[in-house]
């Protein structure tokens, strides 16, 4: 069974930094393309970024609002995904979810399938 | 970036009703669309992928259709457990729709 557990959320001041972790189990983490999705209080879902597996190049893509401030990385030896958040703004306040993606061989497309329970990040002075 | 427009934003319905939620893409996404259900305080759950394929374990009263730029999620006969928020997402650039909150009338 796929299990994703996020941690590292908390209260941080504007301009500060925070690193989130996502511990994965129940699947071959090293082969997985992983994403982060966030949800501001009372708002909708917003894709944050994605990291490919190292076998597929290990590259990352980010949404425009976080590009240049957030960094996604992974440690396949620990089955863990990270989200390093820098220069935090009040508008970054949200629950952050770690997700897996399902690869469809026939189309080459990937969609988000499993989600962690999320961790709350509050940016406030 | 692809923009996803979901409607309505709120839908009031009764148990047993048939309801439809619409999602429109700003450009063709072929059939690369997923639908998620989210209950308060919980993580989203995948319902449908490739516009019309039902995820395992999802009740057959849920169905999806569409291609190109216009897609729909239909619940054929609402059950008490279905009152939740629903989101569409295209998975070229992973943009989400704004969400639809399905409320009890």
Interface residues (C-beta under 8 A of the other chain):
Chain A: X35 X44 X45 X46 X47 X50 X64 X97 X102 X104 X107 X109 X110 X111 X112 X113 X114 X115 X116 X117 X118
Chain B: X1 X32 X34 X36 X38 X42 X43 X44 X45 X46 X49 X50 X55 X87 X89 X91 X93 X94 X95 X96 X97 X98 X99
